[in-house]
């Protein structure tokens, strides 16, 4: 299995002060940086090739643990493209991971990849009830689709041959990646209307991805909450540092 991790996100203010760094991936949680935890989890889950996209601080922190380093760009969408192209399309699927999952484990990654159809683009999805039990009192997470609340994960499986189709639309969708209504509006006013009326479901989003990408797409339901707790806000970082 080959994998790539994006690690270019920056933080500032009280968040950076608490973390002791301006690079989010290098923020420590319980004695390990979030990036180190992701690298270790991917390796233990069977990744034989790991690439990281980031800046010089990330290079210094990770070079001895990975197989390829890709210099970051100032633009987030360009970093996404560089991640997609970090490895040649050699017939092997690619596992794409973010670097801000402080609870990620090899077991959670393995359970996800075991359920991914070999030809499908797949995203990990945790049920909100499972997430709330695992992280009681956590800051707000999740989205509501057609009456059910779910939490999207930070690990994706990309089948062989999907890199260039994804690269062709990556820039359009990058800024909307955490907001389903924005993604829906980029595709179709009807899809946006379904979201506004709270009728847009997970199955609708799967069908949308198939239409846009012309390849099978799957939201893998019931994944481990550890794949869905990411750190974007100081409150989320504080919770992760305080809770095991």
C-alpha positions as a Python dict, from the first residue, in 0.01 Angstrom:
ca = {
    (1, 'X'): (0, 0, 0),
    (2, 'X'): (127, 347, -83),
    (3, 'X'): (17, 655, 111),
    (4, 'X'): (49, 1031, 114),
    (5, 'X'): (-3, 1278, 398),
    (6, 'X'): (-67, 1649, 357),
    (7, 'X'): (103, 1849, 632),
    (8, 'X'): (106, 2210, 516),
    (9, 'X'): (-154, 2366, 746),
    (10, 'X'): (-47, 2662, 959),
    (11, 'X'): (-185, 2791, 1290),
    (12, 'X'): (-135, 3116, 1478),
    (13, 'X'): (-234, 3311, 1787),
    (14, 'X'): (-329, 3120, 2101),
    (15, 'X'): (-343, 2794, 1908),
    (16, 'X'): (20, 2820, 1794),
    (17, 'X'): (128, 2933, 2141),
    (18, 'X'): (-37, 2630, 2303),
    (19, 'X'): (110, 2394, 2043),
    (20, 'X'): (457, 2546, 2048),
    (21, 'X'): (466, 2557, 1669),
    (22, 'X'): (300, 2730, 1373),
    (23, 'X'): (280, 2404, 1178),
    (24, 'X'): (-36, 2221, 1277),
    (25, 'X'): (97, 1877, 1186),
    (26, 'X'): (383, 1924, 1433),
    (27, 'X'): (157, 2008, 1726),
    (28, 'X'): (225, 1753, 2002),
    (29, 'X'): (-52, 1548, 2163),
    (30, 'X'): (43, 1321, 2452),
    (31, 'X'): (412, 1321, 2365),
    (32, 'X'): (390, 1271, 1986),
    (33, 'X'): (320, 1510, 1703),
    (34, 'X'): (3, 1445, 1507),
    (35, 'X'): (216, 1390, 1196),
    (36, 'X'): (432, 1128, 1370),
    (37, 'X'): (122, 946, 1490),
    (38, 'X'): (-18, 933, 1136),
    (39, 'X'): (310, 810, 987),
    (40, 'X'): (342, 539, 1252),
    (41, 'X'): (-20, 431, 1207),
    (42, 'X'): (8, 408, 829),
    (43, 'X'): (330, 210, 853),
    (44, 'X'): (181, -31, 1107),
    (45, 'X'): (-128, -68, 885),
    (46, 'X'): (88, -190, 598),
    (47, 'X'): (196, 119, 404),
    (48, 'X'): (526, 30, 238),
    (49, 'X'): (565, 374, 75),
    (50, 'X'): (474, 696, 255),
    (51, 'X'): (509, 1047, 111),
    (52, 'X'): (454, 1374, 297),
    (53, 'X'): (372, 1714, 149),
    (54, 'X'): (495, 2002, 365),
    (55, 'X'): (749, 2273, 437),
    (56, 'X'): (1105, 2268, 570),
    (57, 'X'): (1003, 2217, 934),
    (58, 'X'): (797, 1916, 834),
    (59, 'X'): (1086, 1782, 625),
    (60, 'X'): (1321, 1809, 922),
    (61, 'X'): (1074, 1632, 1150),
    (62, 'X'): (974, 1348, 917),
    (63, 'X'): (1245, 1280, 658),
    (64, 'X'): (1392, 981, 842),
    (65, 'X'): (1049, 816, 880),
    (66, 'X'): (915, 843, 525),
    (67, 'X'): (1005, 738, 172),
    (68, 'X'): (942, 1059, -20),
    (69, 'X'): (909, 1426, 66),
    (70, 'X'): (719, 1670, -157),
    (71, 'X'): (779, 2043, -114),
    (72, 'X'): (463, 2237, -37),
    (73, 'X'): (312, 2527, -230),
    (74, 'X'): (162, 2842, -80),
    (75, 'X'): (-176, 2737, -223),
    (76, 'X'): (-376, 2463, -52),
    (77, 'X'): (-530, 2345, -378),
    (78, 'X'): (-183, 2305, -532),
    (79, 'X'): (-72, 2100, -232),
    (80, 'X'): (-368, 1871, -292),
    (81, 'X'): (-253, 1823, -653),
    (82, 'X'): (101, 1752, -538),
    (83, 'X'): (-30, 1495, -292),
    (84, 'X'): (-236, 1322, -560),
    (85, 'X'): (75, 1303, -779),
    (86, 'X'): (321, 1214, -503),
    (87, 'X'): (346, 859, -636),
    (88, 'X'): (321, 737, -997),
    (89, 'X'): (0, 564, -1096),
    (90, 'X'): (148, 214, -1092),
    (91, 'X'): (-161, -1, -1048),
    (92, 'X'): (-165, 23, -668),
    (93, 'X'): (-433, 220, -480),
    (94, 'X'): (-336, 529, -284),
    (95, 'X'): (-430, 605, 75),
    (96, 'X'): (-462, 982, 123),
    (97, 'X'): (-451, 1108, 483),
    (98, 'X'): (-456, 1440, 661),
    (99, 'X'): (-202, 1511, 936),
    (100, 'X'): (-436, 1642, 1206),
    (101, 'X'): (-593, 1323, 1345),
    (102, 'X'): (-458, 1296, 1702),
    (103, 'X'): (-642, 970, 1776),
    (104, 'X'): (-567, 775, 1458),
    (105, 'X'): (-463, 411, 1504),
    (106, 'X'): (-340, 134, 1272),
    (107, 'X'): (-647, -71, 1365),
    (108, 'X'): (-882, 208, 1255),
    (109, 'X'): (-703, 243, 920),
    (110, 'X'): (-702, -132, 860),
    (111, 'X'): (-1072, -162, 940),
    (112, 'X'): (-1143, 111, 686),
    (113, 'X'): (-925, -24, 405),
    (114, 'X'): (-1065, -376, 452),
    (115, 'X'): (-1409, -246, 354),
    (116, 'X'): (-1306, -37, 52),
    (117, 'X'): (-1408, -187, -286),
    (118, 'X'): (-1090, -221, -496),
    (119, 'X'): (-1212, 5, -778),
    (120, 'X'): (-1391, 269, -570),
    (121, 'X'): (-1294, 610, -441),
    (122, 'X'): (-1381, 588, -72),
    (123, 'X'): (-1403, 816, 232),
    (124, 'X'): (-1426, 709, 594),
    (125, 'X'): (-1748, 812, 768),
    (126, 'X'): (-1820, 776, 1141),
    (127, 'X'): (-2168, 760, 1288),
    (128, 'X'): (-2229, 1055, 1518),
    (129, 'X'): (-2359, 832, 1798),
    (130, 'X'): (-2031, 636, 1794),
    (131, 'X'): (-1833, 959, 1782),
    (132, 'X'): (-2018, 1109, 2078),
    (133, 'X'): (-1962, 795, 2288),
    (134, 'X'): (-1592, 790, 2206),
    (135, 'X'): (-1540, 1163, 2262),
    (136, 'X'): (-1785, 1276, 2529),
    (137, 'X'): (-1799, 1653, 2572),
    (138, 'X'): (-1594, 1716, 2257),
    (139, 'X'): (-1638, 2039, 2058),
    (140, 'X'): (-1911, 2023, 1790),
    (141, 'X'): (-1841, 1787, 1500),
    (142, 'X'): (-2041, 1641, 1215),
    (143, 'X'): (-2295, 1726, 949),
    (144, 'X'): (-2662, 1637, 913),
    (145, 'X'): (-2769, 1475, 586),
    (146, 'X'): (-3131, 1375, 527),
    (147, 'X'): (-3197, 1372, 899),
    (148, 'X'): (-2893, 1170, 1009),
    (149, 'X'): (-2578, 1311, 1161),
    (150, 'X'): (-2240, 1177, 1052),
    (151, 'X'): (-1876, 1283, 1090),
    (152, 'X'): (-1651, 1268, 785),
    (153, 'X'): (-1307, 1118, 827),
    (154, 'X'): (-962, 1236, 729),
    (155, 'X'): (-855, 920, 542),
    (156, 'X'): (-945, 848, 179),
    (157, 'X'): (-880, 553, -51),
    (158, 'X'): (-808, 632, -416),
    (159, 'X'): (-817, 347, -667),
    (160, 'X'): (-557, 303, -937),
    (161, 'X'): (-626, 530, -1233),
    (162, 'X'): (-815, 795, -1033),
    (163, 'X'): (-537, 1050, -984),
    (164, 'X'): (-582, 1254, -1301),
    (165, 'X'): (-966, 1256, -1295),
    (166, 'X'): (-943, 1381, -937),
    (167, 'X'): (-672, 1634, -1021),
    (168, 'X'): (-894, 1781, -1293),
    (169, 'X'): (-1154, 1892, -1037),
    (170, 'X'): (-946, 1917, -720),
    (171, 'X'): (-897, 2293, -729),
    (172, 'X'): (-1273, 2354, -769),
    (173, 'X'): (-1366, 2142, -472),
    (174, 'X'): (-1076, 2209, -233),
    (175, 'X'): (-1225, 2513, -60),
    (176, 'X'): (-1564, 2342, -31),
    (177, 'X'): (-1431, 2014, 108),
    (178, 'X'): (-1579, 2058, 457),
    (179, 'X'): (-1907, 2217, 352),
    (180, 'X'): (-2147, 1987, 165),
    (181, 'X'): (-2374, 2276, 63),
    (182, 'X'): (-2085, 2443, -118),
    (183, 'X'): (-1991, 2118, -291),
    (184, 'X'): (-2352, 2066, -391),
    (185, 'X'): (-2381, 2417, -535),
    (186, 'X'): (-2073, 2360, -752),
    (187, 'X'): (-2244, 2066, -919),
    (188, 'X'): (-2613, 2147, -954),
    (189, 'X'): (-2874, 2394, -824),
    (190, 'X'): (-3106, 2096, -774),
    (191, 'X'): (-2850, 1924, -552),
    (192, 'X'): (-2810, 2247, -354),
    (193, 'X'): (-3187, 2269, -312),
    (194, 'X'): (-3199, 1913, -177),
    (195, 'X'): (-2935, 2010, 79),
    (196, 'X'): (-3120, 2327, 184),
    (197, 'X'): (-3440, 2122, 227),
    (198, 'X'): (-3244, 1868, 435),
    (199, 'X'): (-3312, 1596, 180),
    (200, 'X'): (-2955, 1548, 57),
    (201, 'X'): (-2837, 1208, 181),
    (202, 'X'): (-2509, 1021, 195),
    (203, 'X'): (-2634, 812, -97),
    (204, 'X'): (-2702, 1133, -293),
    (205, 'X'): (-2343, 1246, -235),
    (206, 'X'): (-2213, 907, -351),
    (207, 'X'): (-2420, 935, -669),
    (208, 'X'): (-2298, 1294, -716),
    (209, 'X'): (-1936, 1181, -693),
    (210, 'X'): (-2000, 908, -950),
    (211, 'X'): (-2149, 1161, -1194),
    (212, 'X'): (-1865, 1409, -1149),
    (213, 'X'): (-1573, 1165, -1141),
    (214, 'X'): (-1709, 890, -1365),
    (215, 'X'): (-1589, 622, -1122),
    (216, 'X'): (-1742, 426, -833),
    (217, 'X'): (-1753, 622, -506),
    (218, 'X'): (-1833, 497, -160),
    (219, 'X'): (-1881, 649, 184),
    (220, 'X'): (-1768, 371, 416),
    (221, 'X'): (-2016, 399, 703),
    (222, 'X'): (-1949, 302, 1063),
    (223, 'X'): (-1576, 371, 1060),
    (224, 'X'): (-1383, 424, 1381),
    (225, 'X'): (-1439, 771, 1533),
    (226, 'X'): (-1061, 795, 1562),
    (227, 'X'): (-1050, 860, 1188),
    (228, 'X'): (-1295, 1151, 1219),
    (229, 'X'): (-1164, 1361, 1509),
    (230, 'X'): (-949, 1624, 1337),
    (231, 'X'): (-798, 1939, 1479),
    (232, 'X'): (-888, 2267, 1315),
    (233, 'X'): (-965, 2486, 1617),
    (234, 'X'): (-788, 2563, 1947),
    (235, 'X'): (-1079, 2403, 2136),
    (236, 'X'): (-1036, 2079, 1941),
    (237, 'X'): (-663, 2077, 2016),
    (238, 'X'): (-723, 2148, 2385),
    (239, 'X'): (-970, 1860, 2408),
    (240, 'X'): (-727, 1618, 2240),
    (241, 'X'): (-447, 1719, 2478),
    (242, 'X'): (-673, 1672, 2780),
    (243, 'X'): (-844, 1347, 2678),
    (244, 'X'): (-701, 1009, 2582),
}
